[in-house]
Amino acid sequence: TVSAKAQAYPSYWSRLALSNQRAAGAAACAVNFPAWGSMCNRLCEALGDGNYGYSSADHEGLAFIKFFGTEIEDLDLMAAAIIEKEGTSYEDLVEPVRLLQEYEIMFWDAIFEK
């Protein structure tokens, strides 16, 4: 069953992309990806401890989680470069970044509810 609650997050990402709000997307990634990566790393280590059917964190079944658990070097600098190039102010970034974080919470809540 499709959940509207789960669709808000990808829909808003699409909206930002289609309206060429690259700075907002870059800022949101710089804010959110470190937390997402840390969570993925912890999950990969926990699943790879041998108690959940994976022999190690390097098991191919954990490749997706391991990929996102790897730090993206200079992510903040890449985001800053896009924000500067676009000439976007802090004030213009606050709302879209906040909305993306709220929509992501809605996404995961919807997944949990299913």
Biotite code that builds the C-alpha atoms (Angstrom):
import biotite.structure as struc

atoms = struc.array([
    struc.Atom([0.000, 0.000, 0.000], chain_id="A", res_id=1, res_name="THR", atom_name="CA", element="C"),
    struc.Atom([1.301, 3.427, -0.928], chain_id="A", res_id=2, res_name="VAL", atom_name="CA", element="C"),
    struc.Atom([1.523, 5.806, 1.996], chain_id="A", res_id=3, res_name="SER", atom_name="CA", element="C"),
    struc.Atom([1.155, 9.539, 1.416], chain_id="A", res_id=4, res_name="ALA", atom_name="CA", element="C"),
    struc.Atom([3.218, 10.025, 4.555], chain_id="A", res_id=5, res_name="LYS", atom_name="CA", element="C"),
    struc.Atom([6.081, 8.080, 2.968], chain_id="A", res_id=6, res_name="ALA", atom_name="CA", element="C"),
    struc.Atom([5.797, 9.961, -0.325], chain_id="A", res_id=7, res_name="GLN", atom_name="CA", element="C"),
    struc.Atom([6.233, 13.469, 1.089], chain_id="A", res_id=8, res_name="ALA", atom_name="CA", element="C"),
    struc.Atom([10.019, 13.117, 1.435], chain_id="A", res_id=9, res_name="TYR", atom_name="CA", element="C"),
    struc.Atom([10.858, 11.946, -2.110], chain_id="A", res_id=10, res_name="PRO", atom_name="CA", element="C"),
    struc.Atom([8.224, 14.313, -3.482], chain_id="A", res_id=11, res_name="SER", atom_name="CA", element="C"),
    struc.Atom([9.859, 17.304, -1.802], chain_id="A", res_id=12, res_name="TYR", atom_name="CA", element="C"),
    struc.Atom([13.299, 16.256, -3.081], chain_id="A", res_id=13, res_name="TRP", atom_name="CA", element="C"),
    struc.Atom([11.769, 16.160, -6.570], chain_id="A", res_id=14, res_name="SER", atom_name="CA", element="C"),
    struc.Atom([10.225, 19.579, -6.052], chain_id="A", res_id=15, res_name="ARG", atom_name="CA", element="C"),
    struc.Atom([13.599, 21.047, -5.065], chain_id="A", res_id=16, res_name="LEU", atom_name="CA", element="C"),
    struc.Atom([15.273, 19.441, -8.076], chain_id="A", res_id=17, res_name="ALA", atom_name="CA", element="C"),
    struc.Atom([12.612, 20.545, -10.547], chain_id="A", res_id=18, res_name="LEU", atom_name="CA", element="C"),
    struc.Atom([12.704, 24.110, -9.229], chain_id="A", res_id=19, res_name="SER", atom_name="CA", element="C"),
    struc.Atom([16.522, 24.125, -9.475], chain_id="A", res_id=20, res_name="ASN", atom_name="CA", element="C"),
    struc.Atom([17.054, 24.703, -5.758], chain_id="A", res_id=21, res_name="GLN", atom_name="CA", element="C"),
    struc.Atom([20.488, 23.100, -5.762], chain_id="A", res_id=22, res_name="ARG", atom_name="CA", element="C"),
    struc.Atom([21.707, 25.082, -2.758], chain_id="A", res_id=23, res_name="ALA", atom_name="CA", element="C"),
    struc.Atom([18.844, 23.817, -0.601], chain_id="A", res_id=24, res_name="ALA", atom_name="CA", element="C"),
    struc.Atom([19.565, 20.228, -1.609], chain_id="A", res_id=25, res_name="GLY", atom_name="CA", element="C"),
    struc.Atom([23.271, 20.666, -0.944], chain_id="A", res_id=26, res_name="ALA", atom_name="CA", element="C"),
    struc.Atom([22.654, 22.248, 2.458], chain_id="A", res_id=27, res_name="ALA", atom_name="CA", element="C"),
    struc.Atom([20.222, 19.491, 3.409], chain_id="A", res_id=28, res_name="ALA", atom_name="CA", element="C"),
    struc.Atom([22.764, 16.827, 2.457], chain_id="A", res_id=29, res_name="CYS", atom_name="CA", element="C"),
    struc.Atom([25.516, 18.552, 4.432], chain_id="A", res_id=30, res_name="ALA", atom_name="CA", element="C"),
    struc.Atom([23.266, 18.711, 7.492], chain_id="A", res_id=31, res_name="VAL", atom_name="CA", element="C"),
    struc.Atom([21.660, 15.281, 7.255], chain_id="A", res_id=32, res_name="ASN", atom_name="CA", element="C"),
    struc.Atom([24.183, 12.903, 5.671], chain_id="A", res_id=33, res_name="PHE", atom_name="CA", element="C"),
    struc.Atom([26.631, 12.852, 8.608], chain_id="A", res_id=34, res_name="PRO", atom_name="CA", element="C"),
    struc.Atom([23.830, 11.684, 10.944], chain_id="A", res_id=35, res_name="ALA", atom_name="CA", element="C"),
    struc.Atom([22.520, 9.208, 8.341], chain_id="A", res_id=36, res_name="TRP", atom_name="CA", element="C"),
    struc.Atom([26.039, 7.897, 7.752], chain_id="A", res_id=37, res_name="GLY", atom_name="CA", element="C"),
    struc.Atom([26.700, 7.462, 11.452], chain_id="A", res_id=38, res_name="SER", atom_name="CA", element="C"),
    struc.Atom([23.457, 5.534, 11.856], chain_id="A", res_id=39, res_name="MET", atom_name="CA", element="C"),
    struc.Atom([24.252, 3.327, 8.843], chain_id="A", res_id=40, res_name="CYS", atom_name="CA", element="C"),
    struc.Atom([27.735, 2.633, 10.197], chain_id="A", res_id=41, res_name="ASN", atom_name="CA", element="C"),
    struc.Atom([26.366, 1.638, 13.606], chain_id="A", res_id=42, res_name="ARG", atom_name="CA", element="C"),
    struc.Atom([23.706, -0.546, 11.979], chain_id="A", res_id=43, res_name="LEU", atom_name="CA", element="C"),
    struc.Atom([26.261, -2.246, 9.732], chain_id="A", res_id=44, res_name="CYS", atom_name="CA", element="C"),
    struc.Atom([28.540, -2.994, 12.671], chain_id="A", res_id=45, res_name="GLU", atom_name="CA", element="C"),
    struc.Atom([25.633, -4.329, 14.749], chain_id="A", res_id=46, res_name="ALA", atom_name="CA", element="C"),
    struc.Atom([24.289, -6.530, 11.941], chain_id="A", res_id=47, res_name="LEU", atom_name="CA", element="C"),
    struc.Atom([27.781, -7.749, 11.075], chain_id="A", res_id=48, res_name="GLY", atom_name="CA", element="C"),
    struc.Atom([28.597, -8.995, 14.565], chain_id="A", res_id=49, res_name="ASP", atom_name="CA", element="C"),
    struc.Atom([27.553, -12.529, 13.659], chain_id="A", res_id=50, res_name="GLY", atom_name="CA", element="C"),
    struc.Atom([24.260, -12.613, 15.550], chain_id="A", res_id=51, res_name="ASN", atom_name="CA", element="C"),
    struc.Atom([21.972, -11.671, 12.632], chain_id="A", res_id=52, res_name="TYR", atom_name="CA", element="C"),
    struc.Atom([23.041, -13.998, 9.833], chain_id="A", res_id=53, res_name="GLY", atom_name="CA", element="C"),
    struc.Atom([25.929, -11.898, 8.544], chain_id="A", res_id=54, res_name="TYR", atom_name="CA", element="C"),
    struc.Atom([29.451, -13.153, 9.175], chain_id="A", res_id=55, res_name="SER", atom_name="CA", element="C"),
    struc.Atom([30.910, -9.641, 9.282], chain_id="A", res_id=56, res_name="SER", atom_name="CA", element="C"),
    struc.Atom([30.220, -6.004, 8.439], chain_id="A", res_id=57, res_name="ALA", atom_name="CA", element="C"),
    struc.Atom([31.921, -6.735, 5.083], chain_id="A", res_id=58, res_name="ASP", atom_name="CA", element="C"),
    struc.Atom([29.222, -9.260, 4.104], chain_id="A", res_id=59, res_name="HIS", atom_name="CA", element="C"),
    struc.Atom([27.850, -8.426, 0.641], chain_id="A", res_id=60, res_name="GLU", atom_name="CA", element="C"),
    struc.Atom([24.311, -8.357, 2.047], chain_id="A", res_id=61, res_name="GLY", atom_name="CA", element="C"),
    struc.Atom([25.293, -5.254, 4.020], chain_id="A", res_id=62, res_name="LEU", atom_name="CA", element="C"),
    struc.Atom([26.903, -3.416, 1.078], chain_id="A", res_id=63, res_name="ALA", atom_name="CA", element="C"),
    struc.Atom([24.145, -0.803, 0.796], chain_id="A", res_id=64, res_name="PHE", atom_name="CA", element="C"),
    struc.Atom([24.293, 0.073, 4.483], chain_id="A", res_id=65, res_name="ILE", atom_name="CA", element="C"),
    struc.Atom([28.096, -0.020, 4.497], chain_id="A", res_id=66, res_name="LYS", atom_name="CA", element="C"),
    struc.Atom([28.238, 2.335, 1.497], chain_id="A", res_id=67, res_name="PHE", atom_name="CA", element="C"),
    struc.Atom([26.140, 4.956, 3.270], chain_id="A", res_id=68, res_name="PHE", atom_name="CA", element="C"),
    struc.Atom([28.025, 4.360, 6.509], chain_id="A", res_id=69, res_name="GLY", atom_name="CA", element="C"),
    struc.Atom([31.188, 5.636, 4.886], chain_id="A", res_id=70, res_name="THR", atom_name="CA", element="C"),
    struc.Atom([31.952, 9.304, 5.457], chain_id="A", res_id=71, res_name="GLU", atom_name="CA", element="C"),
    struc.Atom([31.697, 11.552, 2.405], chain_id="A", res_id=72, res_name="ILE", atom_name="CA", element="C"),
    struc.Atom([34.906, 13.544, 2.527], chain_id="A", res_id=73, res_name="GLU", atom_name="CA", element="C"),
    struc.Atom([34.545, 17.312, 2.188], chain_id="A", res_id=74, res_name="ASP", atom_name="CA", element="C"),
    struc.Atom([30.754, 17.115, 1.922], chain_id="A", res_id=75, res_name="LEU", atom_name="CA", element="C"),
    struc.Atom([30.402, 20.382, 3.798], chain_id="A", res_id=76, res_name="ASP", atom_name="CA", element="C"),
    struc.Atom([32.891, 22.078, 1.466], chain_id="A", res_id=77, res_name="LEU", atom_name="CA", element="C"),
    struc.Atom([31.079, 20.757, -1.605], chain_id="A", res_id=78, res_name="MET", atom_name="CA", element="C"),
    struc.Atom([27.771, 22.028, -0.228], chain_id="A", res_id=79, res_name="ALA", atom_name="CA", element="C"),
    struc.Atom([29.298, 25.408, 0.643], chain_id="A", res_id=80, res_name="ALA", atom_name="CA", element="C"),
    struc.Atom([30.648, 25.748, -2.899], chain_id="A", res_id=81, res_name="ALA", atom_name="CA", element="C"),
    struc.Atom([27.190, 25.135, -4.385], chain_id="A", res_id=82, res_name="ILE", atom_name="CA", element="C"),
    struc.Atom([25.532, 27.507, -1.910], chain_id="A", res_id=83, res_name="ILE", atom_name="CA", element="C"),
    struc.Atom([28.087, 30.201, -2.718], chain_id="A", res_id=84, res_name="GLU", atom_name="CA", element="C"),
    struc.Atom([27.811, 29.644, -6.478], chain_id="A", res_id=85, res_name="LYS", atom_name="CA", element="C"),
    struc.Atom([24.027, 29.907, -6.276], chain_id="A", res_id=86, res_name="GLU", atom_name="CA", element="C"),
    struc.Atom([24.270, 33.021, -4.079], chain_id="A", res_id=87, res_name="GLY", atom_name="CA", element="C"),
    struc.Atom([21.751, 31.596, -1.640], chain_id="A", res_id=88, res_name="THR", atom_name="CA", element="C"),
    struc.Atom([21.403, 33.160, 1.799], chain_id="A", res_id=89, res_name="SER", atom_name="CA", element="C"),
    struc.Atom([21.145, 31.289, 5.077], chain_id="A", res_id=90, res_name="TYR", atom_name="CA", element="C"),
    struc.Atom([17.594, 32.573, 5.452], chain_id="A", res_id=91, res_name="GLU", atom_name="CA", element="C"),
    struc.Atom([16.654, 31.020, 2.098], chain_id="A", res_id=92, res_name="ASP", atom_name="CA", element="C"),
    struc.Atom([18.008, 27.637, 3.202], chain_id="A", res_id=93, res_name="LEU", atom_name="CA", element="C"),
    struc.Atom([16.386, 27.287, 6.615], chain_id="A", res_id=94, res_name="VAL", atom_name="CA", element="C"),
    struc.Atom([12.885, 26.341, 5.488], chain_id="A", res_id=95, res_name="GLU", atom_name="CA", element="C"),
    struc.Atom([13.745, 23.778, 2.789], chain_id="A", res_id=96, res_name="PRO", atom_name="CA", element="C"),
    struc.Atom([16.331, 22.081, 5.013], chain_id="A", res_id=97, res_name="VAL", atom_name="CA", element="C"),
    struc.Atom([13.884, 21.968, 7.928], chain_id="A", res_id=98, res_name="ARG", atom_name="CA", element="C"),
    struc.Atom([11.126, 20.609, 5.686], chain_id="A", res_id=99, res_name="LEU", atom_name="CA", element="C"),
    struc.Atom([13.376, 17.891, 4.294], chain_id="A", res_id=100, res_name="LEU", atom_name="CA", element="C"),
    struc.Atom([14.272, 16.786, 7.802], chain_id="A", res_id=101, res_name="GLN", atom_name="CA", element="C"),
    struc.Atom([10.611, 16.753, 8.851], chain_id="A", res_id=102, res_name="GLU", atom_name="CA", element="C"),
    struc.Atom([9.585, 14.874, 5.701], chain_id="A", res_id=103, res_name="TYR", atom_name="CA", element="C"),
    struc.Atom([12.332, 12.323, 6.283], chain_id="A", res_id=104, res_name="GLU", atom_name="CA", element="C"),
    struc.Atom([11.020, 11.678, 9.787], chain_id="A", res_id=105, res_name="ILE", atom_name="CA", element="C"),
    struc.Atom([7.545, 11.234, 8.286], chain_id="A", res_id=106, res_name="MET", atom_name="CA", element="C"),
    struc.Atom([9.020, 8.772, 5.758], chain_id="A", res_id=107, res_name="PHE", atom_name="CA", element="C"),
    struc.Atom([10.617, 6.590, 8.426], chain_id="A", res_id=108, res_name="TRP", atom_name="CA", element="C"),
    struc.Atom([7.525, 6.819, 10.625], chain_id="A", res_id=109, res_name="ASP", atom_name="CA", element="C"),
    struc.Atom([5.421, 5.604, 7.702], chain_id="A", res_id=110, res_name="ALA", atom_name="CA", element="C"),
    struc.Atom([7.813, 2.707, 7.061], chain_id="A", res_id=111, res_name="ILE", atom_name="CA", element="C"),
    struc.Atom([7.676, 1.745, 10.742], chain_id="A", res_id=112, res_name="PHE", atom_name="CA", element="C"),
    struc.Atom([3.885, 1.910, 10.765], chain_id="A", res_id=113, res_name="GLU", atom_name="CA", element="C"),
    struc.Atom([3.609, -0.527, 7.865], chain_id="A", res_id=114, res_name="LYS", atom_name="CA", element="C"),
])
